[in-house]
Amino acid sequence: MSEETQERAIGRIEGKLDMILADQEKARLDRKHQYEKSEAIERRLDVTDQKLTAVSSRMDDAAPVISDIRRWKERFIGMQMLVVFVAGSTGAAITALWKWLWIK
């Protein structure tokens, strides 16, 4: 082989090595980017867990109040039903009395 051919071969090898090194550097940067994204996601997950814990403890504190409100709501509905029944019964009794008086 002539010296010029050897230099071309060496140049090609150097070019290929440069491409390999550039690919490795790009892969390293990509991994670094992925690790950064992963760490950011982990931080957000930690914050979300903290918020969820806070909301859960608040809900645990509010559970008795919510159950009291539900009980009072059920009682109110029952009271409304009773008032409607009594009013209907009273109206029916008055109507029956009026009819009985009208007939006599």
Secondary structure, 3 states (H helix, E strand, C coil): CCHHHHHHHHHHHHHHHHHHHHHHHHHHHHHHHHHHHHHHHHHHHHHHHHHHHHHHHHHHHHHHHHHHHHHHHHHHHHHHHHHHHHHHHHHHHHHHHHHHHHHC
